[in-house]
Amino acid sequence: MREWWQDLPVHFAPTRTGRLAYQVFGQGEHTVVAVPPTAQNIEVSWQYPAIRAMLERFGSFCRYVHFDKRGTGCSDRSSRPADIDERVDDLRAVMDHAGIDRAHLFGNSEGGPMTLLFAATYPDRVRSIVLFGTGPALVPPNLTADDLARQRERNRAYAALWGTPDSPTAAGFAPSLAAADPGFVAWHQRYERLAATQDGMVDLLELCMLMDVRELLPRIDVPTLVIHRTDDAVVPVSFARELADGLPDVRLFEQPGHDHFSYAGDVDGWMDEFERFVTGGIRSEPVGAALRPAVRVRTLGRFAVEVDGEEVATSAWGSRRARQLCKRLVAARGWPVTRDELFDLLWPDETDRDRLSARLSVQLSMVRRVLRGGVIADRESVRLDLGEVATDLEDLYRAADDEAVVAAFAGEFLPEDRYEDWTATLREEVRNRFALAAGRVSARAVAEGDTDRALVIAGRLLDLDPLDTAAHRLRVTALRAAGAEREADRAEAALAAVLTELGDPAPSGLRPHG
């Protein structure tokens, strides 16, 4: 007789680099999205009775969604494992594809830091967080270079045994099951082979070392339940206590036991707390009508971000670095900016690239939070998603004609950052694009007798550059055409003074702009 779970479909959420496999089951008014640990296989996991019992318990009180992260399990294996910034967007892709606006997030083991980063980035999509066997980082703070080198050696040794008869994972992560069930160890070694490759494990463990969201903890203002076994040998209980000390709205539940895997040991004890927390302590709130608000970034004349027409307050950014990061991504116009360049921009005096990677993730989280997404990150670079975020800079570059260019130009590109080297070339390009278009528009306006419009445009050009001799000539021409001879004489005298200041030997005779 076939069990219901054997016919449970596997859905695939598309991403830019492949598909993410997920399943949805259970019932109830609350939706729980489980953020995976290092490596799993959602389809095969049902085959082991202890895992199946845990999943069935979840399905009894909530709509439960679990997925395999990129490069693992049933998800596409063609792409390499994603880093923590990419995983944030992967979780959002699963929620979007499943039609989930807001959910309770369940971060297990290595999935904990990613869950916290997602909650800091997209707080409007998170009802609450439950964290199991995890911490804000999965390695102790302040490790030396030698410490990290030794940890990498241990990671490689561990990955070399992954999926083999010598794999220590089952006995080390679930000692109670390994002792009680002689078949568990062999089953788990097969499960490992179906969850990730050895090479994939090397990458995953390296990424585990670099995840650190400690700096974000005070900003995560959603109800959080932290569950941890007191004698967990894989992730010490001190990591959970650090979480409890750093989060604003948190409850810590410590449970006796040595098992790291959630489905091993006393499962009913912590699941009672989970169910009580999700179904009995969460206020029902209306679900937002849209997953994708309209986000627009202004950089011409001044920097500002508008979400659904409302300007985002400066205080929402959390740091000046987050604003600078956003500006740099806008300036790149959808092209990738290397992480090394961003390190140099935001922390010019820092040299420890491993630690800067975690700090950059914090700043990316702040930018994504303000932009409601809009950032595409991988292990080498970061770029703005112009499919999700509109910018006045793109409007200007995509303008179909001179009139549209003049209308799109609201002022100098990032005037408050005029002394930053990375703005100089683009600022000059934008200025020249406007000046050429404005010159042609104003010349046509004079020819058509619309001298008022020509004078307005000449004024805009001179506000941008008081030494623009072509704009001065344009102003003189428009005033002569309007019959304002006295004002035209004064304008011609101003032009002569500019030419003298510039040392321009050219005569002051009038010629068209551009």
C-alpha positions as CSV (number, residue, x, y, z in Angstrom):
1,M,0.0,0.0,0.0
2,R,1.4,3.4,-1.0
3,E,1.7,6.1,1.6
4,W,0.4,9.6,0.8
5,W,3.9,11.1,1.0
6,Q,5.1,8.9,-1.8
7,D,2.9,10.8,-4.2
8,L,3.8,14.2,-2.8
9,P,4.9,16.3,-5.8
10,V,8.2,18.1,-6.0
11,H,7.8,21.6,-7.4
12,F,10.6,23.7,-8.9
13,A,11.1,27.4,-8.3
14,P,13.1,29.0,-11.1
15,T,16.1,31.2,-10.3
16,R,18.7,32.9,-12.5
17,T,21.1,29.9,-12.2
18,G,18.8,26.9,-12.0
19,R,15.8,25.4,-10.2
20,L,15.1,25.0,-6.5
21,A,13.1,21.9,-5.5
22,Y,10.4,22.3,-2.8
23,Q,7.4,20.5,-1.4
24,V,4.2,21.8,0.2
25,F,2.1,19.8,2.6
26,G,-0.1,20.0,5.7
27,Q,-2.9,22.3,6.6
28,G,-3.7,25.2,8.9
29,E,-3.9,28.9,8.8
30,H,-0.2,29.3,9.5
31,T,2.6,28.6,6.9
32,V,6.0,27.5,8.0
33,V,8.9,27.6,5.5
34,A,11.9,25.5,6.6
35,V,15.3,26.8,5.7
36,P,17.6,23.8,5.1
37,P,20.7,22.8,7.0
38,T,24.0,22.1,5.2
39,A,22.7,19.4,2.8
40,Q,19.5,17.4,2.5
41,N,17.2,15.7,0.0
42,I,13.5,16.6,0.6
43,E,12.2,13.6,-1.4
44,V,14.4,10.9,0.2
45,S,14.1,12.3,3.7
46,W,10.5,10.9,3.9
47,Q,12.0,7.3,3.8
48,Y,13.4,7.4,7.3
49,P,10.7,6.9,9.9
50,A,12.0,9.5,12.4
51,I,12.2,12.2,9.8
52,R,8.8,11.3,8.4
53,A,7.2,11.4,11.9
54,M,8.6,14.9,12.4
55,L,7.3,16.1,9.0
56,E,3.9,14.6,9.7
57,R,3.7,16.4,13.0
58,F,4.4,19.7,11.2
59,G,1.7,18.9,8.7
60,S,-0.8,18.4,11.5
61,F,-0.8,22.0,12.6
62,C,0.6,24.1,9.7
63,R,1.1,24.4,6.0
64,Y,4.7,23.3,5.7
65,V,7.2,24.1,3.0
66,H,10.7,22.6,2.8
67,F,13.2,23.0,0.0
68,D,16.7,21.9,-1.1
69,K,19.1,24.7,-1.5
70,R,21.0,25.3,-4.7
71,G,23.4,22.5,-5.6
72,T,22.0,20.0,-3.2
73,G,19.3,17.4,-3.0
74,C,16.6,17.6,-5.7
75,S,17.5,21.1,-6.7
76,D,19.6,21.6,-9.8
77,R,23.2,20.3,-9.3
78,S,24.7,22.1,-12.3
79,S,25.3,25.3,-10.3
80,R,27.7,25.6,-7.4
81,P,26.4,26.1,-3.9
82,A,25.1,29.5,-3.2
83,D,26.6,31.9,-0.7
84,I,24.5,33.5,2.0
85,D,23.5,36.5,0.0
86,E,22.3,34.3,-2.9
87,R,20.4,32.1,-0.5
88,V,18.4,35.0,0.7
89,D,17.1,35.5,-2.9
90,D,16.7,31.7,-3.3
91,L,14.4,31.6,-0.2
92,R,12.4,34.5,-1.7
93,A,12.1,32.7,-5.0
94,V,10.6,29.6,-3.3
95,M,8.1,31.7,-1.4
96,D,7.2,33.7,-4.5
97,H,6.7,30.5,-6.6
98,A,4.6,28.9,-3.9
99,G,2.5,32.0,-3.6
100,I,3.5,32.8,0.0
101,D,3.5,36.4,1.0
102,R,4.4,36.0,4.7
103,A,5.5,32.9,6.7
104,H,7.0,31.6,9.9
105,L,10.6,30.7,9.2
106,F,12.2,27.6,10.6
107,G,16.0,27.9,10.4
108,N,17.8,24.6,11.2
109,S,21.6,24.4,11.9
110,E,23.4,26.1,9.0
111,G,20.1,27.5,7.9
112,G,20.0,29.8,10.9
113,P,22.2,32.7,9.8
114,M,20.4,32.7,6.4
115,T,17.1,32.8,8.2
116,L,18.2,35.8,10.3
117,L,19.6,37.6,7.2
118,F,16.3,37.1,5.3
119,A,14.3,38.4,8.3
120,A,16.5,41.5,8.5
121,T,16.2,42.0,4.7
122,Y,12.5,41.3,4.2
123,P,10.8,41.8,7.6
124,D,7.4,42.3,5.9
125,R,7.5,38.7,4.7
126,V,8.3,37.1,8.1
127,R,5.7,36.4,10.8
128,S,8.1,34.8,13.2
129,I,11.3,32.9,13.4
130,V,12.1,29.5,15.0
131,L,15.8,28.6,15.2
132,F,17.1,25.1,16.0
133,G,20.6,24.1,16.8
134,T,22.2,27.2,15.3
135,G,23.7,30.6,16.0
136,P,24.4,34.0,14.3
137,A,27.6,32.4,13.1
138,L,28.7,28.8,13.1
139,V,32.4,29.3,14.0
140,P,33.7,31.1,17.1
141,P,34.4,34.8,16.7
142,N,37.9,36.2,16.4
143,L,39.6,33.1,14.8
144,T,43.1,33.7,13.7
145,A,44.4,33.0,10.2
146,D,46.0,29.8,11.6
147,D,42.7,28.8,13.2
148,L,40.9,29.2,9.9
149,A,43.5,27.2,8.1
150,R,43.1,24.4,10.5
151,Q,39.3,24.5,10.2
152,R,39.6,24.3,6.4
153,E,41.8,21.2,6.8
154,R,39.2,19.6,9.0
155,N,36.5,20.6,6.5
156,R,38.3,18.9,3.7
157,A,38.9,15.7,5.8
158,Y,35.2,15.6,6.7
159,A,34.1,16.1,3.1
160,A,36.4,13.4,1.9
161,L,34.4,10.9,4.1
162,W,31.0,12.3,3.1
163,G,28.8,9.5,1.8
164,T,31.3,6.7,2.4
165,P,31.1,3.9,5.0
166,D,33.6,5.9,7.1
167,S,31.4,9.0,7.3
168,P,31.1,10.2,10.9
169,T,28.0,12.3,10.3
170,A,25.2,10.0,11.5
171,A,26.9,9.0,14.7
172,G,28.2,12.5,15.4
173,F,25.1,14.4,14.6
174,A,22.4,11.9,15.9
175,P,24.1,9.7,18.5
176,S,20.8,8.5,20.0
177,L,19.6,7.2,16.7
178,A,22.9,5.6,15.8
179,A,22.9,3.8,19.1
180,A,19.2,2.7,18.9
181,D,18.9,1.8,15.2
182,P,21.7,-0.3,13.6
183,G,20.4,0.5,10.1
184,F,20.4,4.3,10.6
185,V,24.1,4.8,9.9
186,A,24.1,3.0,6.6
187,W,20.9,4.7,5.6
188,H,22.3,8.1,6.3
189,Q,25.5,7.4,4.4
190,R,23.3,6.7,1.3
191,Y,21.3,9.8,2.1
192,E,24.5,11.9,2.2
193,R,25.3,10.8,-1.4
194,L,21.8,11.9,-2.5
195,A,22.1,15.2,-0.7
196,A,25.4,16.6,-1.9
197,T,28.7,15.7,-3.6
198,Q,32.0,15.6,-1.8
199,D,33.2,18.7,-3.8
200,G,29.9,20.4,-3.0
201,M,30.4,19.7,0.7
202,V,33.8,21.4,0.6
203,D,32.2,24.5,-0.8
204,L,29.3,24.4,1.6
205,L,31.5,24.0,4.7
206,E,33.7,26.9,3.5
207,L,30.6,29.1,3.2
208,C,29.6,28.0,6.7
209,M,32.8,29.5,8.0
210,L,32.1,32.8,6.4
211,M,28.5,33.4,7.6
212,D,28.2,35.9,10.4
213,V,25.1,38.0,11.0
214,R,25.9,39.1,14.6
215,E,25.8,42.8,13.6
216,L,22.2,42.4,12.3
217,L,20.7,40.9,15.5
218,P,19.4,44.1,17.0
219,R,17.6,44.9,13.8
220,I,15.6,41.7,13.7
221,D,12.4,42.8,15.4
222,V,10.1,39.8,14.9
223,P,9.1,37.2,17.5
224,T,11.8,34.5,17.7
225,L,12.0,31.1,19.4
226,V,15.5,29.7,19.8
227,I,15.6,25.9,20.5
228,H,18.8,24.2,21.4
229,R,19.9,20.9,23.0
230,T,22.2,21.6,25.9
231,D,24.9,19.0,25.1
232,D,24.9,19.5,21.3
233,A,28.5,18.7,20.3
234,V,28.2,20.1,16.8
235,V,26.9,23.6,17.6
236,P,27.4,24.4,21.3
237,V,24.5,25.8,23.3
238,S,26.5,29.0,23.9
239,F,25.7,29.9,20.3
240,A,22.0,29.8,21.1
241,R,22.5,31.9,24.2
242,E,24.4,34.5,22.1
243,L,21.3,34.6,19.9
244,A,19.0,35.1,22.9
245,D,21.2,37.9,24.2
246,G,21.3,39.7,20.8
247,L,17.7,39.5,19.5
248,P,15.1,42.1,20.7
249,D,12.1,39.7,20.9
250,V,13.2,36.2,21.7
251,R,12.5,33.2,23.9
252,L,15.2,30.6,24.5
253,F,14.1,26.9,25.0
254,E,17.0,24.7,26.1
255,Q,16.3,21.0,26.0
256,P,18.5,18.2,27.4
257,G,20.1,16.0,24.8
258,H,23.2,15.3,22.7
259,D,21.6,15.2,19.2
260,H,22.2,17.9,16.7
261,F,19.7,16.6,14.1
262,S,16.2,17.9,15.0
263,Y,14.5,14.6,14.2
264,A,16.6,12.6,16.7
265,G,16.2,12.4,20.5
266,D,13.2,13.9,22.2
267,V,11.3,15.4,19.3
268,D,7.9,15.9,21.0
269,G,9.5,18.2,23.6
270,W,10.7,20.8,21.3
271,M,7.9,20.4,18.8
272,D,5.4,21.2,21.5
273,E,7.1,24.5,22.0
274,F,7.2,25.1,18.3
275,E,3.5,24.4,17.8
276,R,2.6,26.5,20.8
277,F,4.7,29.4,19.6
278,V,3.4,29.4,16.0
279,T,-0.3,28.6,16.6
280,G,-0.9,30.1,20.0
281,G,1.3,33.1,20.2
282,I,1.1,34.8,16.8
283,R,-1.4,37.6,16.2
284,S,-3.3,37.2,12.9
285,E,-2.5,40.1,10.6
286,P,-3.8,41.0,7.2
287,V,-1.6,39.7,4.3
288,G,-0.1,42.4,2.1
289,A,-1.7,42.7,-1.3
290,A,1.5,42.8,-3.4
291,L,4.8,40.9,-3.3
292,R,6.6,43.5,-5.4
293,P,6.2,47.1,-4.4
294,A,7.2,49.8,-6.9
295,V,10.8,50.8,-6.0
296,R,12.6,53.8,-7.6
297,V,16.0,55.2,-6.9
298,R,16.8,58.9,-7.6
299,T,20.5,59.9,-8.2
300,L,20.1,63.0,-10.4
301,G,20.0,66.2,-8.3
302,R,20.0,64.2,-5.0
303,F,19.9,60.6,-3.7
304,A,16.6,59.2,-2.6
305,V,14.7,55.9,-2.7
306,E,10.9,55.8,-3.1
307,V,8.8,52.7,-2.4
308,D,5.3,52.9,-3.7
309,G,5.7,56.6,-4.1
310,E,6.8,57.2,-0.5
311,E,10.4,58.4,0.1
312,V,12.4,56.1,2.4
313,A,13.7,58.0,5.5
314,T,17.5,58.2,5.9
315,S,17.2,56.4,9.3
316,A,15.9,53.3,7.5
317,W,19.3,52.6,6.0
318,G,21.0,51.7,9.3
319,S,24.4,53.0,8.1
320,R,26.1,55.3,5.7
321,R,27.8,52.3,4.1
322,A,24.5,50.8,3.1
323,R,23.6,54.0,1.2
324,Q,27.0,54.2,-0.4
325,L,26.7,50.5,-1.5
326,C,23.3,51.2,-3.0
327,K,24.7,54.3,-4.9
328,R,27.6,52.3,-6.3
329,L,25.3,49.6,-7.6
330,V,23.0,52.1,-9.2
331,A,26.1,53.7,-10.9
332,A,27.0,50.3,-12.3
333,R,23.7,50.3,-14.2
334,G,23.0,46.6,-13.7
335,W,26.5,45.4,-14.4
336,P,28.3,43.4,-11.7
337,V,30.6,45.1,-9.2
338,T,33.2,42.8,-7.7
339,R,33.2,42.2,-4.0
340,D,36.8,43.3,-3.8
341,E,35.9,46.7,-5.2
342,L,33.1,47.0,-2.7
343,F,35.4,46.0,0.1
344,D,37.8,48.8,-1.0
345,L,34.9,51.3,-1.3
346,L,33.3,50.6,2.1
347,W,36.3,49.5,4.2
348,P,39.4,51.0,2.5
349,D,41.7,50.4,5.5
350,E,40.7,46.8,6.1
351,T,42.6,43.8,4.7
352,D,41.0,40.7,6.1
353,R,38.8,39.7,3.1
354,D,37.1,36.7,4.9
355,R,35.8,39.0,7.7
356,L,34.8,41.7,5.2
357,S,32.7,39.1,3.3
358,A,30.4,38.8,6.4
359,R,30.3,42.6,6.9
360,L,29.4,43.1,3.3
361,S,26.5,40.6,3.7
362,V,25.2,42.8,6.6
363,Q,25.3,45.9,4.3
364,L,23.7,44.0,1.5
365,S,20.9,43.0,3.8
366,M,20.2,46.6,4.6
367,V,20.1,47.6,1.0
368,R,17.8,44.7,0.1
369,R,15.6,45.6,3.0
370,V,15.2,49.2,1.7
371,L,14.8,48.1,-1.9
372,R,12.5,45.2,-1.1
373,G,15.0,43.0,-2.8
374,G,16.5,44.4,-6.0
375,V,20.0,43.0,-5.5
376,I,21.6,40.0,-7.2
377,A,24.7,38.7,-5.4
378,D,27.0,35.8,-5.9
379,R,30.4,34.8,-4.5
380,E,32.3,37.1,-6.8
381,S,30.1,40.2,-7.4
382,V,27.0,42.1,-6.7
383,R,24.7,43.9,-9.0
384,L,21.4,45.9,-9.0
385,D,18.4,44.0,-10.4
386,L,17.0,46.5,-12.9
387,G,14.0,44.3,-13.4
388,E,12.9,45.0,-9.8
389,V,14.3,48.5,-9.2
390,A,13.7,51.6,-11.5
391,T,16.3,54.4,-11.5
392,D,16.2,57.9,-12.9
393,L,19.7,57.2,-14.4
394,E,18.3,54.4,-16.5
395,D,15.4,56.6,-17.6
396,L,17.9,59.2,-18.9
397,Y,20.0,56.6,-20.7
398,R,16.9,55.0,-22.3
399,A,15.3,58.2,-23.3
400,A,14.2,58.0,-26.9
401,D,14.8,61.6,-28.0
402,D,16.3,64.9,-26.9
403,E,13.0,66.0,-25.2
404,A,12.9,62.9,-23.1
405,V,16.6,63.4,-22.1
406,V,15.8,66.9,-20.9
407,A,12.8,65.8,-19.0
408,A,14.7,63.0,-17.3
409,F,17.6,65.1,-16.2
410,A,16.8,66.5,-12.7
411,G,20.3,67.6,-11.8
412,E,23.9,66.5,-11.4
413,F,24.6,62.8,-10.7
414,L,25.0,62.3,-7.0
415,P,26.1,65.8,-6.2
416,E,26.9,64.9,-2.6
417,D,29.4,62.4,-3.9
418,R,31.1,64.6,-6.4
419,Y,34.6,64.0,-4.9
420,E,34.3,60.2,-5.1
421,D,36.4,58.8,-7.9
422,W,33.9,56.2,-9.0
423,T,31.3,58.9,-9.7
424,A,33.4,61.1,-11.9
425,T,33.2,59.4,-15.3
426,L,29.5,58.8,-15.0
427,R,28.8,62.3,-13.8
428,E,30.6,63.7,-16.9
429,E,28.7,61.3,-19.2
430,V,25.3,62.3,-17.7
431,R,26.2,66.0,-17.9
432,N,27.3,65.8,-21.5
433,R,24.2,63.8,-22.5
434,F,22.0,66.4,-21.0
435,A,24.0,69.4,-22.4
436,L,23.9,68.1,-26.0
437,A,20.2,67.3,-25.9
438,A,19.4,70.5,-24.2
439,G,21.3,72.5,-26.7
440,R,19.4,71.0,-29.6
441,V,16.1,71.4,-27.9
442,S,16.7,75.0,-27.1
443,A,17.9,75.8,-30.6
444,R,14.7,74.3,-32.0
445,A,12.8,76.4,-29.5
446,V,14.4,79.6,-30.7
447,A,13.7,78.6,-34.3
448,E,10.1,78.0,-33.4
449,G,9.8,81.3,-31.5
450,D,9.6,79.7,-28.1
451,T,12.2,81.9,-26.5
452,D,10.9,81.4,-23.0
453,R,11.6,77.7,-23.2
454,A,15.0,78.3,-24.7
455,L,15.9,80.7,-21.8
456,V,14.7,78.1,-19.2
457,I,17.0,75.5,-20.7
458,A,19.9,77.9,-21.0
459,G,19.4,78.7,-17.3
460,R,19.5,75.0,-16.4
461,L,22.7,74.5,-18.3
462,L,24.3,77.5,-16.6
463,D,23.2,76.2,-13.2
464,L,25.0,73.0,-14.0
465,D,28.1,74.8,-15.3
466,P,28.4,78.6,-15.0
467,L,31.4,78.5,-17.4
468,D,29.5,76.8,-20.2
469,T,30.2,79.2,-23.0
470,A,27.8,77.5,-25.4
471,A,25.0,78.0,-22.9
472,H,25.9,81.7,-22.5
473,R,25.7,82.1,-26.3
474,L,22.4,80.3,-26.3
475,R,21.1,82.7,-23.8
476,V,22.3,85.7,-25.8
477,T,20.6,84.3,-28.9
478,A,17.3,83.7,-27.2
479,L,17.2,87.1,-25.7
480,R,18.0,88.8,-29.0
481,A,15.3,86.7,-30.7
482,A,12.9,87.8,-27.9
483,G,13.7,91.5,-28.5
484,A,15.2,91.9,-25.0
485,E,18.2,93.9,-26.2
486,R,19.3,95.3,-22.9
487,E,19.3,91.9,-21.2
488,A,21.0,90.4,-24.3
489,D,23.8,93.0,-23.9
490,R,24.3,92.0,-20.3
491,A,24.3,88.4,-21.3
492,E,26.9,89.0,-23.9
493,A,29.1,90.9,-21.4
494,A,28.8,87.9,-19.1
495,L,29.9,85.6,-22.0
496,A,32.9,87.9,-22.6
497,A,33.9,87.7,-18.9
498,V,33.7,83.9,-19.0
499,L,35.8,83.8,-22.2
500,T,38.4,86.0,-20.5
501,E,38.4,83.8,-17.4
502,L,38.9,80.7,-19.5
503,G,41.6,82.4,-21.6
504,D,39.6,81.6,-24.8
505,P,41.0,83.6,-27.7
506,A,38.0,82.8,-29.8
507,P,35.8,85.7,-30.7
508,S,32.6,86.2,-28.8
509,G,30.4,86.0,-31.9
510,L,27.3,83.9,-31.4
511,R,27.1,80.3,-32.6
512,P,24.6,77.5,-31.9
513,H,24.9,75.3,-28.8
514,G,26.1,71.7,-29.3
